[in-house]
Amino acid sequence: MHEWILRLIEQGGYWGIALLMFLENVFPPIPSEVIMGLGGVGVARGTFAFWPLLLIGTIGSTMGNYVWFLLGDRLSYKRLEPFVVRWGRWLTVEWDDIEKGTEFFRRHGQWVVFFLRFSPLLRTVVSLPAGLAHMSHIRFLVFTFAGAAIWNTALILGGQWLATQQDLIGPAVTGMMGLAVAAYLWRVITWKPKG
């Protein structure tokens, strides 16, 4: 199965990686660990080059996060709350989570955007509170790009290492995909709105 996924990623090329990284940040269950990790396997096999892969993957990731930032920045609390209440189950986020995130962001500032890029669970969620707090667009993009670049570097290097361990590639990809889908389904199935 991992060879099939790797072939799809390789056939999509750099722009396919950018699109997948964009979607990974807009729609929760697609794991960046698989996308950029297999990109790293592609680097080891000579299909991709490290720097273009890092640049294009980071641009895709930044633009995906920017979608959530713009939603928060443009819609404001009053218009965003009904959207989150209605679709929260599928987004796996509560309005209460958004309010707590916004308050946390206001207390700790833009460095939260940078450091949460290294958190598998919170790196996309922080974009919405940053938008609701009306962080500067340029500052958001710079901090997001920098944090995502570091995260993507680690994933590519991990993928390159994984390529030297042929027996581990299949189980690692299957495990990551399975965990991501299972975690998402668990959140959706066990969803109980607080209100």
C-alpha positions as CSV (number, residue, x, y, z in Angstrom):
1,M,0.0,0.0,0.0
2,H,2.8,2.4,0.9
3,E,4.3,2.0,-2.6
4,W,1.0,3.0,-4.2
5,I,0.8,6.1,-2.0
6,L,4.4,6.9,-2.7
7,R,3.8,6.5,-6.5
8,L,0.8,8.9,-6.2
9,I,2.9,11.5,-4.4
10,E,5.8,11.1,-6.8
11,Q,3.4,11.4,-9.8
12,G,1.9,14.6,-8.4
13,G,5.3,16.1,-8.1
14,Y,6.0,19.2,-6.1
15,W,2.7,20.8,-6.9
16,G,0.9,17.7,-5.8
17,I,2.8,17.9,-2.5
18,A,1.8,21.6,-2.2
19,L,-1.9,20.7,-2.8
20,L,-1.8,17.8,-0.3
21,M,-0.1,20.0,2.4
22,F,-2.7,22.7,1.8
23,L,-5.6,20.2,2.2
24,E,-3.9,18.6,5.2
25,N,-4.3,22.0,7.0
26,V,-7.8,22.6,5.9
27,F,-9.2,19.1,6.4
28,P,-8.0,17.5,9.7
29,P,-7.6,13.7,9.0
30,I,-4.9,14.0,6.3
31,P,-1.5,13.7,8.1
32,S,1.4,15.8,7.1
33,E,3.7,13.2,8.6
34,V,2.7,10.8,5.7
35,I,2.9,13.4,3.0
36,M,6.2,15.0,3.9
37,G,7.6,11.7,5.3
38,L,7.0,10.0,1.9
39,G,8.4,13.1,0.3
40,G,11.5,12.4,2.3
41,V,11.5,8.8,1.0
42,G,11.3,10.4,-2.5
43,V,14.3,12.6,-1.8
44,A,16.3,9.4,-0.8
45,R,15.2,7.7,-4.0
46,G,16.1,10.8,-6.1
47,T,12.5,11.6,-7.1
48,F,12.5,14.9,-5.2
49,A,15.2,17.4,-4.2
50,F,15.3,18.4,-0.5
51,W,15.1,22.2,-0.8
52,P,12.4,22.5,-3.5
53,L,10.4,19.8,-1.5
54,L,10.8,21.8,1.7
55,L,9.9,25.1,0.1
56,I,6.8,23.9,-1.8
57,G,5.5,21.8,1.1
58,T,5.9,24.7,3.5
59,I,4.1,27.1,1.1
60,G,1.2,24.6,0.9
61,S,1.1,24.2,4.7
62,T,1.2,28.0,5.2
63,M,-1.6,28.6,2.7
64,G,-3.8,25.9,4.3
65,N,-3.3,27.6,7.7
66,Y,-4.0,31.0,6.1
67,V,-7.5,29.8,5.2
68,W,-8.3,29.3,8.9
69,F,-6.7,32.5,9.8
70,L,-8.8,34.4,7.2
71,L,-12.0,32.7,8.5
72,G,-11.3,34.1,12.0
73,D,-10.1,37.5,10.8
74,R,-13.0,38.1,8.4
75,L,-15.9,36.4,10.1
76,S,-15.4,37.6,13.7
77,Y,-16.9,35.9,16.7
78,K,-20.6,36.6,16.0
79,R,-20.6,35.1,12.5
80,L,-18.1,32.3,13.2
81,E,-19.8,30.8,16.3
82,P,-22.9,29.4,14.4
83,F,-20.5,27.9,11.8
84,V,-18.4,26.1,14.5
85,V,-21.5,25.1,16.4
86,R,-23.1,23.6,13.3
87,W,-19.9,21.9,11.8
88,G,-17.9,21.4,15.0
89,R,-18.4,17.7,15.1
90,W,-16.8,17.3,11.6
91,L,-14.0,19.8,12.4
92,T,-13.6,18.1,15.8
93,V,-13.6,21.5,17.5
94,E,-15.9,23.1,20.0
95,W,-16.7,26.8,20.2
96,D,-15.3,26.6,23.8
97,D,-12.0,25.4,22.3
98,I,-11.9,28.4,20.0
99,E,-12.6,30.9,22.9
100,K,-9.9,29.3,25.0
101,G,-7.4,29.3,22.1
102,T,-8.1,32.9,21.4
103,E,-7.6,33.9,25.0
104,F,-4.4,31.9,25.2
105,F,-3.2,33.5,22.0
106,R,-3.9,37.0,23.3
107,R,-1.9,36.3,26.5
108,H,1.1,34.7,24.8
109,G,1.2,36.5,21.4
110,Q,2.5,35.5,18.0
111,W,5.1,33.0,19.4
112,V,2.2,30.7,20.0
113,V,1.7,30.5,16.2
114,F,5.4,29.6,15.7
115,F,5.8,27.0,18.5
116,L,2.4,25.2,18.0
117,R,3.6,24.4,14.4
118,F,5.5,21.5,16.1
119,S,2.4,20.1,17.8
120,P,0.7,17.4,15.8
121,L,-2.7,18.2,17.4
122,L,-2.7,22.0,17.6
123,R,-0.8,23.3,14.7
124,T,-3.8,24.0,12.5
125,V,-6.2,25.0,15.3
126,V,-4.1,28.0,16.4
127,S,-4.7,29.7,13.1
128,L,-8.4,30.5,13.9
129,P,-7.7,32.2,17.2
130,A,-4.9,34.2,15.6
131,G,-7.4,35.4,13.0
132,L,-10.0,36.2,15.6
133,A,-7.3,38.2,17.5
134,H,-6.6,40.1,14.2
135,M,-2.9,39.3,14.2
136,S,-1.0,41.1,11.4
137,H,-1.4,39.0,8.2
138,I,2.3,39.4,7.4
139,R,3.4,38.4,10.9
140,F,1.1,35.4,10.8
141,L,2.4,34.2,7.5
142,V,6.1,34.7,8.5
143,F,5.7,32.9,11.9
144,T,3.6,30.1,10.3
145,F,6.1,29.7,7.4
146,A,9.1,29.5,9.8
147,G,7.4,27.0,12.2
148,A,6.1,24.9,9.3
149,A,9.5,24.9,7.6
150,I,11.2,23.5,10.8
151,W,8.4,20.8,11.2
152,N,8.6,19.9,7.5
153,T,12.5,19.6,7.7
154,A,12.1,17.1,10.5
155,L,9.5,15.1,8.5
156,I,11.7,15.1,5.3
157,L,14.7,14.0,7.3
158,G,12.7,11.3,9.0
159,G,11.5,10.1,5.6
160,Q,15.0,10.0,4.3
161,W,16.1,7.9,7.3
162,L,13.0,5.7,6.8
163,A,14.1,5.0,3.2
164,T,17.2,3.3,4.5
165,Q,14.9,1.0,6.6
166,Q,12.9,-0.6,3.8
167,D,11.1,-3.0,6.2
168,L,9.7,-0.1,8.2
169,I,8.2,2.0,5.4
170,G,5.0,0.0,5.0
171,P,4.2,-0.4,8.7
172,A,5.1,3.2,9.4
173,V,2.9,4.6,6.7
174,T,0.0,2.3,7.5
175,G,0.4,3.1,11.2
176,M,0.4,6.8,10.7
177,M,-2.6,6.8,8.3
178,G,-4.5,4.4,10.6
179,L,-3.8,6.5,13.7
180,A,-4.9,9.7,11.9
181,V,-8.1,8.2,10.6
182,A,-8.9,6.4,13.9
183,A,-8.3,9.6,16.0
184,Y,-10.5,11.6,13.7
185,L,-13.3,9.0,13.7
186,W,-13.0,8.6,17.4
187,R,-13.5,12.4,17.9
188,V,-16.5,12.4,15.5
189,I,-18.2,9.3,17.0
190,T,-17.7,10.3,20.6
191,W,-18.6,14.0,20.0
192,K,-20.8,15.5,22.7
193,P,-21.4,19.2,22.4
194,K,-20.9,21.0,25.7
195,G,-23.8,23.3,25.1
